[in-house]
Amino acid sequence: MSQPVSSALTGIRDVLVGIAVENESDRDSPAIGYGLSLARAAGAHLTLQSASWRLYGDNRWISGFDDGTVADIDRRLDRLARAIAERTAGDAAQAGVVCTTETPSLHYPAIIHRLAEQARLHDLAILDAEVWTCDLDREAIETTLFKSGRPVIAVPPGHAGFAGSRIIVSWDGSAQAARAANDALPFLRAAEAVEIVSIGDAAEIRDSVPGAEFAPHLARHGVNVTVNNLPVSGSIGETLRSQAGLFRADLIVMGAYRHSRARQFFFGGVTRSLLRSCPVPLFLSR
């Protein structure tokens, strides 16, 4: 069944979905379904990088003593990555979406560097945002944001289909927030309702309305926008999560990693907090 293409979303011409098969239980990826439905809604080209994490030869100690077990695991993971790519290509053909796939079998960290390189060739990258169990999960998102120059949509479990009727723009006046909002303009123009959310302490909210300064820019681009300045409750991440539920948001747009990755690692940060636990997909730019 054909799906009408949103005129606003036609600004998105190609999207990249990146997954990395790390073990034989890796079968379901919300990013794939989300990317496929977004490409269909936008009339865009879909590229899937279905990579498998190759262990053999990556560690001399393993290679020197391996009895063939590790190499066999590598072959099975490669077959699984190829099966996922083949299934996705079939689903795309049924949906009327032009799709290309690649299935590299690479060592860590070559997978994430390849992903960043591919992201530069697309309008945006779509990745899974799951509970991080290893460095590969974390660095796939971070490296793509820092090295590709493109936005990333991080998709949590339970969101295997694109939706963009109601969108929150997290606004703190930073360069990263401005970049994210402009990168997301095709989504914002297509949305039925967009809410700029600025979060601060009680004095900041009382003395200024920072989101109101930015709202005219979005309105001039045809965005149906409102402003909501909120006092921080617990933390900025918690306040955004709560507001996403109250607004019934489909997507949160925000600038990513305003502080360095090292500072985020040691002291935490809003980006990492939301990536670890967010009720809706995150549109991130830096």
C-alpha positions in Angstrom: 0.0 0.0 0.0 1.4 3.4 -1.0 1.8 6.1 1.6 1.5 9.8 0.8 4.8 11.7 0.9 4.8 14.7 3.2 5.8 17.8 1.1 7.8 19.1 4.1 9.7 15.8 4.5 10.8 15.8 0.9 13.8 17.8 2.1 15.1 14.5 3.3 16.5 12.6 0.3 18.5 9.8 1.9 18.8 8.2 5.3 21.3 5.8 6.7 20.4 3.1 9.2 23.4 1.5 11.0 23.3 -1.6 13.1 26.1 -3.8 14.4 25.5 -7.5 15.0 27.5 -8.3 18.2 26.0 -11.7 19.1 23.6 -14.2 17.8 20.6 -12.8 19.8 20.8 -9.5 17.7 17.8 -9.8 15.5 15.4 -6.9 16.3 16.4 -3.4 15.7 13.9 -0.5 16.1 16.2 1.7 14.0 15.5 -0.4 10.9 11.7 -0.2 11.1 11.9 3.5 12.0 14.3 4.3 9.2 12.2 2.3 6.6 9.0 4.1 7.6 10.7 7.5 7.6 12.1 6.8 4.1 8.7 5.8 2.9 7.1 8.9 4.4 9.7 11.2 2.9 10.1 9.4 -0.5 13.8 9.0 0.4 16.5 6.5 -0.4 17.3 4.1 2.4 20.8 2.7 3.0 21.3 0.0 5.6 24.8 -0.8 7.0 24.3 -4.2 8.7 27.8 -4.8 10.1 29.0 -7.8 12.1 31.7 -7.4 14.8 34.6 -9.6 13.7 36.7 -11.0 16.6 39.2 -13.2 14.8 42.5 -11.5 14.1 41.6 -8.6 16.3 43.6 -9.8 19.2 46.9 -11.6 18.7 46.4 -13.6 21.9 43.0 -14.9 20.7 44.3 -15.6 17.2 47.3 -17.5 18.5 45.3 -19.9 20.6 41.9 -20.1 18.9 40.9 -23.6 17.8 38.6 -22.2 15.2 35.7 -21.4 17.5 36.1 -17.6 17.2 36.4 -17.8 13.5 33.2 -19.9 13.4 31.4 -17.3 15.5 32.6 -14.6 13.1 31.1 -16.5 10.2 27.8 -17.0 12.0 27.5 -13.3 12.8 28.3 -12.4 9.3 25.5 -14.7 8.0 23.1 -13.1 10.5 24.1 -9.5 9.4 23.5 -10.5 5.8 20.2 -12.1 6.6 19.0 -8.9 8.3 20.1 -6.9 5.3 18.3 -9.2 2.9 15.1 -9.1 4.9 15.3 -5.3 5.1 15.8 -5.0 1.4 12.7 -7.2 0.9 10.6 -5.1 3.3 11.8 -2.0 1.5 10.8 -3.3 -1.9 7.3 -4.2 -0.6 7.0 -0.6 0.8 8.1 1.0 -2.4 11.3 2.3 -0.9 14.6 2.2 -2.9 17.1 0.5 -0.6 20.8 -0.3 -0.8 22.6 -2.5 1.8 26.1 -3.2 2.8 27.3 -5.9 5.2 30.9 -5.2 6.3 32.5 -7.7 8.7 34.9 -5.4 10.7 37.0 -5.2 13.8 36.2 -2.8 16.6 36.5 0.3 16.2 36.4 0.0 12.4 32.6 -0.5 12.4 31.9 2.9 14.0 34.4 4.7 11.8 32.8 3.2 8.7 29.4 4.3 10.0 30.6 7.9 10.5 32.0 7.9 6.9 28.8 6.6 5.5 26.7 9.1 7.5 28.5 12.0 5.8 27.0 10.8 2.5 23.4 11.0 3.8 21.0 13.5 5.3 20.9 11.8 8.6 21.7 8.5 10.4 19.3 6.4 12.4 20.8 4.3 15.2 19.4 2.2 18.0 19.4 3.8 21.5 19.5 0.8 23.8 20.9 0.4 27.3 24.7 0.4 26.6 26.3 -2.8 27.4 29.7 -2.1 25.8 31.8 0.7 24.2 30.5 -0.2 20.7 26.9 0.8 21.6 28.0 4.1 23.1 30.6 5.1 20.5 28.3 4.3 17.5 26.2 7.3 18.4 28.9 9.5 19.8 31.4 9.0 16.9 28.7 9.5 14.3 27.7 12.8 15.9 31.3 14.1 16.4 32.8 12.8 13.1 30.1 12.9 10.5 28.7 16.4 10.6 25.3 15.0 10.2 22.4 14.6 12.7 21.5 11.3 14.3 18.1 10.0 15.3 18.5 7.6 18.3 15.6 5.2 18.5 14.7 3.5 21.8 13.0 0.1 22.0 9.3 0.2 21.2 9.5 2.8 18.4 9.9 0.7 15.2 7.8 3.1 13.2 8.3 6.8 12.4 6.0 9.4 13.9 6.4 13.1 13.9 3.1 14.8 14.6 4.2 16.3 17.9 7.8 17.4 18.5 9.6 19.0 21.4 12.6 21.3 20.7 14.9 21.5 23.7 16.3 25.0 23.7 19.1 26.4 25.9 20.4 29.1 23.5 23.5 27.1 22.7 25.1 26.7 19.2 24.3 23.0 19.4 20.6 23.7 20.1 20.5 26.1 17.1 22.1 23.6 14.8 19.8 20.8 15.9 16.6 22.9 15.4 17.7 24.0 11.9 18.8 20.4 10.9 15.4 19.2 12.0 13.4 21.8 10.0 11.9 19.3 7.6 10.4 17.4 10.6 9.3 20.6 12.4 7.6 22.0 9.3 5.7 18.7 8.8 4.6 18.4 12.4 1.2 19.4 13.6 2.5 20.9 16.9 6.0 21.9 18.0 6.8 23.0 21.5 10.0 24.9 22.4 11.0 23.8 25.9 13.5 25.8 27.9 14.4 24.6 31.3 16.1 26.6 34.1 15.9 27.4 37.8 13.0 29.5 39.1 14.9 32.8 38.8 15.8 32.2 35.2 12.3 31.3 34.3 11.0 34.4 36.1 13.4 36.8 34.6 13.4 35.7 30.9 11.6 33.7 28.3 14.5 32.3 26.3 12.4 30.1 24.0 10.3 33.1 22.9 13.4 34.6 21.3 13.8 31.6 19.1 10.2 30.9 18.3 9.9 33.6 15.6 12.7 32.0 13.6 10.8 28.7 13.5 7.5 30.4 12.7 9.0 32.2 9.7 9.8 28.7 8.4 6.2 27.7 8.6 6.5 25.8 11.9 3.4 25.7 14.2 5.3 26.5 17.4 4.5 27.3 21.0 6.9 28.1 23.9 7.0 26.5 27.3 9.6 27.6 29.9 9.9 25.1 32.7 11.6 25.1 36.1 14.0 22.2 36.5 12.6 19.3 38.4 15.2 16.8 39.6 17.4 17.2 36.6 17.1 18.6 33.1 16.9 15.1 31.6 14.1 14.1 34.0 12.2 17.3 33.3 12.4 16.7 29.5 11.3 13.1 29.9 8.3 14.2 31.9 7.4 17.0 29.5 7.6 14.6 26.5 4.9 12.5 28.2 2.7 15.5 29.0 3.0 16.9 25.5 2.5 13.4 24.0 5.7 14.0 21.9 6.8 11.7 19.1 10.3 13.2 18.9 12.7 15.3 21.0 15.1 17.6 19.1 18.1 18.7 21.0 21.7 19.8 20.7 24.0 17.0 21.7 27.1 17.0 24.0 27.3 20.7 24.7 30.2 19.7 27.0 33.1 17.5 26.0 32.7 13.7 25.9 35.3 13.5 28.7 33.3 15.8 31.0 30.1 13.9 30.1 31.8 10.6 31.0 33.0 11.7 34.4 30.2 14.0 35.4 27.2 12.9 33.4 25.2 15.1 31.1 21.7 15.6 29.6 22.6 13.8 26.3 23.8 10.7 28.0 21.0 10.7 30.5 18.4 10.8 27.7 20.1 8.3 25.6 20.1 5.8 28.5 16.4 6.4 29.2 14.1 8.3 26.9 10.4 7.6 26.1 10.7 8.8 22.5 13.3 9.0 19.7 15.9 11.7 20.0 16.9 13.9 17.0 20.5 14.9 17.9 22.9 17.4 16.2 26.2 18.9 17.3 
